[in-house]
Amino acid sequence: METSAATPSGGITLRERRRVVAATIVGTTVEWYDFFIYSSAAALVLPTLFFEGLSGAGATIAAFLTVGISFLFRPFGAFIAGHLGDRYGRRVVLVGTLVLMGVATALVGVLPTYQAVGALAPALLLLLRVLQGISAGGEWGGAALMACEHAPVRKRGLYGAGPQIGVPLGLIGAAGAMAIMSQVAPGDAFLAWGWRVPFLLSVVLIGVGYYVRRKVEESPVFTEIAQRAVQTRTPIARLFRAHTPLVLLAALVFAGNNAVGYMTTGPFLQSYTINPDGPLGLPRSDVLWAVVGGALVWLVSTLVAGWASDHLGRRNTFVLGWVLQAAGVLALFPLIHLGSVTAVFAAFALLSVGLGFTYGPVSAYYAELFPASIRFSGVSIAYAIGSIAGGAFASTIAQALLEATGSTNAVTVYLMAMTAVGLAATLLIRDRTGIPLGPDHEAEQAASPVVGASRA
C-alpha cells in the first residue's frame, strides 16, 4: 500500500511523486498552450495578416505550412534534448525547453504584419515557429520520463498520463483564450489586436511553469546512473546502432495518433467549419468553444486510458484505442456536415475518445521500450519522428485533398490509413508493461521488443 513514507524501491515519497506529476502537467500545459495558440491563429488570422500577398487558398495553405514546418525541427530539438537529458539529467532540459517556447510565443504576439513590413513579417513568423518546434521536440521526452521514472510500477500508466493530459489542457487554454478574445474584440478589433493577447499571456504562464519545474527533484533513474558514473557519452549513436527498427516503429505508433489528433488541435477543421465561403460558415467563437468541449473529452479519455493501460497492458489499450479512433474518423464529417455547432462538438468529442486511448499510454509505453542510459534520446527522437510522419503536415494534406477533390471523403481515407499504420506498428512491438526502468535492469531493457527480432 502506498503511503507518504519513503518507498523501498527508491526512497521517493508520495508527496514528491505528486509534485512531479503536477510539475509535468503544469509545464506541458504551458508548452502546448503556446503551441496550439499558433495553430488557432493559423486558421483564424495568419492568412489575412501575414500572407495577404497570396490568393485566398494559397494564403491558407501557406499559413498551414508554417504549422507543419516547425515539426521538421522537432528532431533537432529531440537530438539536443536527448543528448543533454541522458548526459546531464531530465530536469535541466525541462526548464530550458519551457523558457524557449514561452519567449518564442510571446514574440509572435508583437510581430509586425505583412502590411507593415512586407515579406519580413512571414520570415520572422517562420523563425519563431522554428524555435517553437525545437522546444516542442525536447519538451515531451523529459516530462514523460520524469513522470514515469518517479511512478510506482503498478501506476506507471496513470502517472505517465500526467504530461499527456497537459496537451488537451493546453488546447483548452488556447482555444478558450481565442474564443474569449473573439468576443471581447469582435470583427476588425480581433484582427487588429485581439488575437495578440493570448500570445502575450504566455509571459505570465511561463513564469508559473518555470517556478513549478525548478522545485522538482531529478529523476531517480538518472540520479542512480549519475552516481554510478555510467552515463553514455554518445547516447544517440548507441540508440541508432542498436535500436533503429524500434525507434521507427515507435514513431509510427505515435504518427497514427498524431495525424488524426491534428484534425482538432490543428487549423484544418477550425478553418473548414468557420470559413464563410465554405459549406458551414459557423461563428468563430462557437467553433472555438466546440474545440474546448472536445478537448475536455480528450483529457478525460487520456486519463482513463493511462489508468486502463496499467490493468489491460499498454498494447491492448492501444488496440482498443485504434478501434475507437477509426470509429471517430468515420463519424467525423457526417456529423460536421449536419451543420450545427452541436454536431461539430459531437464530432470532436467522439473523435477525442479514440484519440485519448491512443495517447494516454504513450509516456509509459515509450519509457518501457528503451534502456535507461539512452531512454531520453529514444523517447524524444521516436516522438519527434512520429510527429513529423503524423501531425506535421496533416492539416496541409487535408486542405490539399479537399482542394483537389472538392470532397472530405479523401480526408477520411487519409485519416483511416494513418490509423491503420498506428495499429500495424503496435502489433509489431511486444508488450513490456511493468518492465523495471532502473539501470540495474539494462540488459533486460536492451532486448528488442520488435516482433521477429532477436531478444538476446
N, C-alpha and C positions, 0 to 999 in steps of 0.2 A: 504494500500500500504506500502511495506517495504522500509524503509529508513535507513540512518545511525544513526538516532536518537534512543534513548532507547525505547524498546518496552514496552507496558503496562504490558505484561504478566510476564516479569522477569527482565526488565532493561538490556537486552542483546542487544548490538549494532550489526549492520550488519557487521561491521569490525571484532568484536570479533567472530561472527559466522563463518566468512570466515577463520579467523585464526585457529579456532578449526578444521574445515574441512580440511584445509591444513595440520595441525599437524597430524590428523588421517591418511591422505593419505600418508604423508612422513614416519611416523612411521611404518605403516602397510606395506608399500613398502619395507622398510629396513628389517623388520621382515621376510617377505615372500621371499625376495631375498635370505636371509640366508637359509631359509628352502628349497627352490627349488634348490639352488646350490647343496645341498646334493642329492636331487632326481636325478639331471642330472649326478652327479658323480657316483651314484649307477648304472646307466645304462652304463656309459662310461669307468670308470676306477677302481672302487672299487672291482669288482670281480677279476680282474687281480692283483691288488696291495695289497689287504688286505685279500683275501680269496683264494689265489693261492694253498693252501693245499687241496682244494676240486676239484671235477670234474668240467667241463665247466658249465653244467646245475646246478650243486649243488652250485657252486660259485655265479652264477647269482641269484638263489633263496635266498641264504644266504644274499647277498647284498640287495635284495628287502625286506627281513625280517627286516633288520636294519631300513629301512624306516618305516615299519609298527610298529615295537616295540616302537618307540618313541611316537606313538599315545596312547599307553597304559598308558603313564604318563601324557597325557593331562588332564585327570580328576583330578589328583593330583594337577597340576598347576591351574586348574579351581577352585578347592576347596579352595586352598590358596588365589588365587586372588579374588575369590568371597567373602570370609570372610573379607579380608582386604579392598576390594572395597566398601562393604556395611558398614563396620565399620569406615574406615578412609579416604575413598574418591577414586575417579576414577584415578586421575592424578598420584598419587604416585605409583600405580600399573603399569600404562603405562610406566613410566620411568624405573622401576625395570625390567620389562619383556624385554624391549628393550636392556638394558645393558647385561642381562643374555644371550640372544640369540646371540648378537654380539660377546661376549667373547667365547662362545662355538664354534661358526662358525670359528672364526679366529684360534682357536687352532686346528681344523681339518686340516687347511692348513699347519700346521707344524708337523703333526703326522709322526712318522717313519712307514715304510711299513712292511708287513709280512716278506719280505726277510731280513729286518734289525733286527727285534726283535721278530719274530715268532708270537705266539698266543697272545702276549701282544698287538700287533697292532690292531686286531679286537676288543679286550676287551676295549682299550682306545677309539676306534671309537664309540663303543656302549655306553660308559659312556657319551661322549659328545652329542651323539644323544638323550640320556635320558634328558639331560639338555635342549636341543632344544625343546623337547616335553613338558617339564614343562613350558617353556617360552611361547610356542605357545598356551598352554591351558589357560594361563592367559591373553594373549595379546588381543585377539579379543573382548571379552566381554567389556573391558574398552573402547576400541576405538569405538565400536558400540554405547555404551551409551553416551559417550562424544558427538558424532555427533548428535544422536537423541534427547538427552535431551537439547541440545542447539538450536535445529531446530524449525522454525515456524511449527505449526501443519500441514498446508496445503503443506509443502515441506519436511515433515519428511522422506518420502521415498527417495527423491532426496538427502538430506543431509546424510541420512544413507547409501547411495551408496558410500559415500566417502571412508570409510575404506574398502568397498568391492572392489573398483577399485584398491586399493593398492595391492591386491593379483595378478591380471593379470600384474600390473606394476612390481611387484617383479619377476614374471615369465619372463617377457620381459627382465628385467635386468639380471637374472640368465642365461637364455638360450642365450642371446646376448653375455654376458661375456664369456661363454663357447665356443660359435661359434667363437668369435674373437680370443680367445686363441688357438683354434684348427687350426686356420690359421696362427697365429703368431708363434706357436710352434707345427708344424705338426709331425705326426708319433711318434717316440720314445721320442721326446722332450716333447710332451704333457703328456705322461705317467711319464716322469722324473720330470718335474717341472711345465709345462703349466697349468695343472688342479688346482694347488695350488693357483695361482694368484687370481682368483675370490673369494676364501675363505678369503684371506688376505685383499682384498679390503673392507671387512666388517668393518675393523677398522676405515676407513675413514667414511663410511656410518653411523656407529653407532654414531660418533661424531656429524654428521649433525642431525640425528634423535633426539639425546639427547637434543641438543640445542633448536630445534623447540618445543619439547614437554614440556620443562621446562618453556616456555613462555606462555603456555595456562592456562587460568583460570579454576578452578574446575567447575564441572557440577552444574548448578543452582539447579537441583533437589536434589543432595546430600547436597549442601550448605544449602538449606532450611531444610532438615532433620537434619543436624548437629546443626543448630541454634535452632531448637526445642528440641534437645537432645532426639530424638526418634529413634536413631539407634538400630537395632535389635542385641541383644547380641549373639544370635546363629542363624544367618540367614539360614545356610544350614539345620539345624534341622527343622526349621519352613518351609522351602521350601518343603522338602520331606514329612513332616507331612500333608501339605495342598494341594500340587500340584504335587505329583508323576506322575499321569497319563499324566498331561500336559507336564512335563519335558520329558517323554518318547516319546510322540507323536511329540513334537517339535524336539527332537533328530532325529526321523525317517524322518521328513521333510528334515532336513539337510543331513542325510545319503543318501537319494535318489539323491541329487545333488553331494555329495562328492565322491561317488563310481565312477560315470561317469566322474567327473572332474579329478580324478587321472589317467585317461587314457591319458590326455595331460600333466598334471602337474607332474605325477609320472613317473617312469622309464620304464614301460612296453612297451608302443608304441615306445619310443625312441630306446629301445633295439631291439624290433621286426623289426623296419624298417632299423636299422643300421647294425645289425648282419650279418657279411659276410657269415655265414653258413646258414642264413635264406632265405626266399623266395625273399627278395628285395635287401639287401646289398647296400643300398644307402649311399652316403658320409655323414660322421658325421656332418660336418658344414652345409650342405644343409638341413638336417633334423632339426637341431637346429634353423635355420632361418625360417623353416616352423612352428616350435613351436612358435617363436616370432610373426609371422604373425597371427597364430590362437589366441594368447594371445591379440593382438590388437583388433581382432573381439570380443573377450570375454570382454575386457574392455568397448568397445562401447555398447555392448548389456547389460552389467551390469548397466551402467549409464542410459540407456534408460529404463530399467526395473524398476529402482528405481523411476524415474520420472513417469512412467506409473502406478506404484502402488499407487501414490497419486491421480490418476484420475479413475483408474479401481477398486481400492481396492487391498489389499495385496493378498487375497485368489484368486481372479480372475486372477491376474497376475501370480501367481504360477501355476494355472491350465493351462493357456496358455503356460507357460514355460515347464510343463511336456509334453505337446503335441509336442512342438518344440524339446525338448530333445530326446523324443522317435524317432522322425524322424531322428535326427542326429545320434543316435545309429544304426538305421537300415542301414543308408548310410555309416557308418564309414569304415567297412572293404571292401565292394565292391569298394569304392573309393581308399583306400590304395592299394588294390591288382591290380589296374591299373599299378602300378609300377613306377610312376614318382614322382618327388618331388612336381610338381604342383598338382597332385592328392592328395598327402599326405597333402599339405596345404589346399586344398579344403575340405578334410575330417575333419581336425582340425577346420577349420573355421565354417563349417556347425554345427558341434557338439557344438562349442562355443556359437552359437546364443542361443540355448536352455539352456546351462549352465548359461549364463548371466541372463536369465529370471527366473531361479530358484535360483539365487544367489543375484542379485541386491536388492530384497526386504527384505532379511533376517534380516538386522540390525533393521529396523523399525518394522518388523513383530515380532521379538523376544522381542524388547523393549515394545511392546504393550501387550504382553502376561502376564507379571509378575508384581506384586505390587512393588511400588517404593522402599520400605525398604528392599526387598530381590531380587531386579531386577538383580544386578550384579551377584549374585550367580545363579539365574535362567538361565540367558542367557549364562553364561560361562559354566555351567555344561551341559545344553542341547546341546550346541555347541560341547563340548568335547566328550560327549557320541555319538553324531551323527557322529563325525569324526572317532571314533573307528568302529562303525557299518558300516560306509560307506567307507572312504578312507584308513583306517589303513593298511589293507591287500588286497586292490583292485588289486594292481599290482601283488602281490604274488598269489592271487587267479586266476587272468587272466593267469599268467605264468603256474601255475599248471594245469589249464584246457587245455591250449594249449599243454603241455607236455603229458597229459593223453589222449587227443582225437586226437591230430595232426591237429586240425582244429580250426579256430577262431569262428565257429558257437556257441560253448558253451560259449565263452566270450560274444557274443552278447546276448544270452539268459540271462546270469547273469546280464548284464547291463540293459536289459529291465525289469528284475524282480525288480531291485533296483529302477528304475524309477517308476514302479507301486507302490512300497512301499511308495515312496515320495508322489505320488498322493493320495493314500488312507489316509495317515496321514493328508494331507492338508484338505481333505474333512471332517475329523473328528474334526476339530477345527473351531469354528465360527470366522468370520472376525471381527477384532477390530480396523480397520483403523481409526485413528484420536482420539482414546480414550485419555483423559488427562493423562499426565505422572506424575504430581506433587503429593506430599504426601497428599494434600487436598482431593484427589480422591481415596485414598487407598481402601475404601470399594468397589467402582465400579471395581477397578483393580483386587481385590481379588476374584470376582465372576468368577467361572470357565468357560472358553470358550469352554471346551470339549463338543462335541455334546452328549446329553443324560445325562450330569452331572447336578446336582442341581446348580442353579445360585444364590442361597441365600448367 
